[in-house]
């Protein structure tokens, strides 16, 4: 056996340093593949908020910016998908109408009272689901479906009869704020499009909704949502009027009244 090489300054009985050959890319890939299941298992056990913190801190500390670029690219891809995808929430309004008007109509008043909390919870969850999936990056089609579905749901609540309707109206706190939050997701161009489509008929339906809510003295923030919509609508009207001042007063008294009593069934909303 050849004598052990002595490195100057090396303590007695110490092993000399080992110079490993450079790791080729194939070996690196194998090690990475073997480590991935273990890392995946560890990541799954980390609380989501802690994991977010780790990602943010690691991205900020990375001098090469590899992780930061990956985050930016992924975020851009998600936003692009949101802007091109149209979600349809109309099924929620149909389910809300059914819950309020048909599902429990065969029950006695006391049993309807017991069921009312379930109806309130179901409708609240539907509104939350709409809100969770609608933001400023959503497509116009998604936003319009969201706000129109919320309008129909709230109108169903306001028109519902018997014990179910009364009890749900007594516990619908915060639902008006959700309606306003969706309106605030629209940009100015989208708001103008929303209130001027179909000759402004949709805006009239919102005015009717606010009137129904006022009759019960509930859902007061709906007026805030209407103010946002009317502000956009009136701003557009002002531009038209400025073109011809001599006709500025011709539009007075032209407001259409609300639809009055809704037709039977969800289609009448």
C-alpha positions as a printed Julia matrix, in Angstrom:
269×3 Matrix{Float64}:
   0.0    0.0     0.0
   1.45   3.37   -0.94
   2.22   5.66    1.96
  -0.49   8.13    2.92
   0.07  11.54    1.42
   0.77  14.1     4.12
  -0.67  17.54    3.57
   1.29  20.37    5.21
  -0.51  21.61    8.33
  -2.66  18.49    8.52
  -3.08  17.25   12.1
  -1.65  13.8    12.91
  -3.93  10.82   12.18
  -6.25  13.01   10.05
  -7.45  11.81    6.66
  -6.38  13.84    3.66
  -9.05  15.8     1.76
 -10.78  13.91   -1.02
 -11.13  15.65   -4.37
 -14.38  14.39   -5.92
 -14.61  14.49   -9.7
 -17.13  17.02  -11.13
 -20.71  15.7   -11.14
 -22.03  15.25  -14.66
 -25.52  16.48  -15.61
 -26.94  12.95  -15.83
 -25.94  12.19  -12.24
 -27.39  15.51  -11.1
 -30.69  14.6   -12.77
 -30.75  11.22  -11.03
 -30.1   12.75   -7.61
 -32.74  15.42   -8.24
 -35.29  12.78   -9.26
 -34.56  10.72   -6.14
 -34.85  13.78   -3.88
 -38.11  15.05   -5.37
 -40.49  12.6    -3.62
 -38.87  13.37   -0.27
 -39.12  17.13   -0.85
 -42.73  16.74   -1.99
 -43.56  14.83    1.18
 -41.93  17.49    3.34
 -43.66  20.36    1.51
 -47.07  18.75    2.01
 -46.53  18.88    5.78
 -45.67  22.61    5.86
 -48.57  25.0     6.6
 -49.56  27.04    3.54
 -48.74  30.43    5.11
 -45.29  29.18    6.2
 -44.66  27.83    2.71
 -45.6   31.19    1.2
 -43.15  32.92    3.53
 -40.36  30.52    2.56
 -40.99  31.11   -1.14
 -41.05  34.91   -0.78
 -37.89  35.01    1.37
 -36.04  32.6    -0.89
 -37.0   34.54   -4.02
 -35.87  37.82   -2.45
 -32.52  36.34   -1.37
 -31.75  34.62   -4.67
 -29.1   36.75   -6.46
 -29.8   35.07   -9.8
 -33.55  35.7    -9.53
 -34.44  32.22  -10.8
 -37.32  31.68   -8.38
 -38.57  35.27   -8.78
 -38.75  34.85  -12.57
 -40.62  31.56  -12.19
 -43.14  33.22   -9.85
 -43.61  36.17  -12.22
 -44.13  33.91  -15.23
 -46.6   31.66  -13.41
 -48.56  34.67  -12.13
 -48.76  36.13  -15.66
 -50.05  32.81  -17.02
 -52.75  32.65  -14.33
 -53.88  36.23  -15.05
 -54.04  35.52  -18.78
 -56.21  32.45  -18.2
 -58.53  34.5   -15.98
 -58.91  37.21  -18.62
 -59.86  34.76  -21.35
 -62.03  32.35  -19.34
 -65.72  33.08  -18.78
 -67.36  31.54  -15.7
 -71.14  31.15  -15.61
 -72.7   31.37  -12.14
 -76.32  31.26  -13.27
 -76.92  27.86  -11.68
 -76.52  29.47   -8.26
 -79.49  31.78   -8.81
 -81.68  28.86   -9.82
 -80.62  26.88   -6.76
 -81.25  29.86   -4.47
 -84.77  30.3    -5.86
 -85.45  26.58   -5.38
 -84.17  26.65   -1.79
 -86.31  29.67   -0.95
 -89.53  28.78   -2.74
 -89.9   25.07   -3.42
 -87.63  22.76   -1.46
 -89.38  23.28    1.89
 -92.79  24.63    0.86
 -94.52  21.39    1.91
 -93.3   21.71    5.5
 -95.13  23.27    8.42
 -94.15  26.72    9.65
 -92.1   25.36   12.55
 -90.17  22.97   10.3
 -89.57  25.74    7.79
 -88.15  27.78   10.64
 -85.75  24.93   11.45
 -84.73  24.67    7.78
 -84.19  28.4     7.31
 -80.67  28.37    8.78
 -79.66  25.74    6.22
 -81.07  27.86    3.4
 -79.29  30.96    4.7
 -76.01  29.03    4.94
 -76.37  27.59    1.43
 -77.06  30.98   -0.14
 -74.22  32.6     1.81
 -71.81  29.94    0.56
 -72.94  30.52   -3.03
 -72.33  34.26   -2.72
 -68.89  33.58   -1.22
 -68.06  31.2    -4.05
 -68.97  33.84   -6.64
 -66.9   36.45   -4.84
 -63.89  34.15   -4.44
 -63.78  33.48   -8.19
 -64.33  37.04   -9.39
 -61.76  39.84   -9.18
 -60.35  42.69  -11.25
 -58.41  40.22  -13.44
 -61.49  38.2   -14.38
 -62.98  38.49  -17.86
 -65.9   40.85  -18.45
 -68.13  37.84  -19.07
 -67.25  36.36  -15.68
 -67.83  39.67  -13.9
 -71.18  40.21  -15.59
 -72.35  36.7   -14.75
 -71.23  37.23  -11.15
 -73.05  40.53  -10.6
 -76.19  39.43  -12.44
 -76.35  36.16  -10.5
 -75.94  38.03   -7.21
 -78.7   40.43   -8.24
 -81.06  37.52   -8.97
 -80.2   35.78   -5.7
 -80.81  38.91   -3.63
 -84.08  39.6    -5.44
 -85.2   36.04   -4.73
 -84.42  36.62   -1.05
 -86.41  39.86   -1.01
 -89.43  38.33   -2.77
 -89.48  34.99   -0.93
 -92.59  34.37    1.14
 -93.53  32.24    4.14
 -91.26  31.49    7.07
 -88.2   30.64    4.98
 -88.16  34.0     3.24
 -88.72  35.96    6.43
 -85.99  34.19    8.39
 -83.41  34.4     5.61
 -84.07  38.13    5.28
 -83.49  38.47    9.01
 -80.02  36.91    8.74
 -78.64  38.08    5.39
 -76.0   40.33    6.95
 -73.11  41.29    4.69
 -74.65  40.04    1.46
 -75.03  43.6     0.17
 -71.3   44.23    0.73
 -70.47  41.21   -1.45
 -72.6   42.72   -4.24
 -70.69  46.0    -3.98
 -67.34  44.19   -3.94
 -68.11  42.54   -7.28
 -69.13  45.91   -8.77
 -65.77  47.31   -7.65
 -64.01  44.58   -9.66
 -65.19  46.24  -12.9
 -62.95  48.89  -14.43
 -64.48  52.14  -15.72
 -64.87  50.9   -19.3
 -66.54  47.7   -18.14
 -68.91  49.63  -15.87
 -69.95  51.87  -18.75
 -70.58  48.8   -20.89
 -72.57  47.14  -18.11
 -74.95  50.04  -17.49
 -75.53  50.93  -21.14
 -76.16  47.45  -22.53
 -79.77  46.72  -23.49
 -80.64  50.43  -23.28
 -79.87  50.54  -19.57
 -82.42  47.87  -18.61
 -80.01  46.14  -16.23
 -79.48  49.36  -14.29
 -83.25  49.63  -13.87
 -83.28  46.13  -12.37
 -80.67  47.19   -9.82
 -82.79  50.23   -8.93
 -85.73  47.9    -8.4
 -83.56  45.68   -6.17
 -82.57  48.67   -4.03
 -86.22  49.7    -3.68
 -87.22  46.21   -2.54
 -84.4   46.2     0.02
 -85.41  49.65    1.28
 -88.97  48.39    1.82
 -87.58  45.87    4.32
 -84.91  48.27    5.66
 -82.17  45.71    4.95
 -79.15  45.35    2.64
 -78.43  49.07    2.89
 -75.09  48.88    1.06
 -76.92  48.06   -2.16
 -77.42  51.82   -2.43
 -73.64  52.23   -2.49
 -73.43  49.81   -5.4
 -76.19  51.65   -7.23
 -74.39  54.95   -6.65
 -71.27  53.53   -8.34
 -73.34  52.34  -11.3
 -75.34  55.54  -11.61
 -72.19  57.62  -11.31
 -70.82  55.89  -14.39
 -74.19  56.14  -16.14
 -74.72  59.81  -15.32
 -71.17  60.65  -16.35
 -71.92  59.16  -19.76
 -75.21  61.09  -19.93
 -73.4   64.34  -19.1
 -71.13  63.84  -22.09
 -74.15  63.42  -24.37
 -75.89  66.47  -22.94
 -72.82  68.68  -23.38
 -73.03  68.11  -27.13
 -76.4   69.85  -27.33
 -77.29  72.03  -24.32
 -80.63  73.11  -25.73
 -81.96  69.55  -25.23
 -80.54  69.15  -21.72
 -83.96  69.05  -20.07
 -85.63  66.64  -22.49
 -84.55  63.57  -20.52
 -86.38  64.57  -17.33
 -89.07  62.15  -16.27
 -87.88  59.45  -18.67
 -86.87  56.97  -15.95
 -88.69  53.7   -16.37
 -90.35  52.33  -13.27
 -89.21  49.02  -11.84
 -90.67  45.77  -13.06
 -93.08  45.62  -10.14
 -93.85  42.16   -8.87
 -91.6   39.46  -10.24
 -93.09  36.76  -12.4
 -93.52  33.32  -10.9
 -90.32  31.32  -11.03
 -86.64  32.16  -11.25
 -86.97  33.31  -14.88
 -88.97  36.33  -13.75
 -85.94  37.76  -11.96
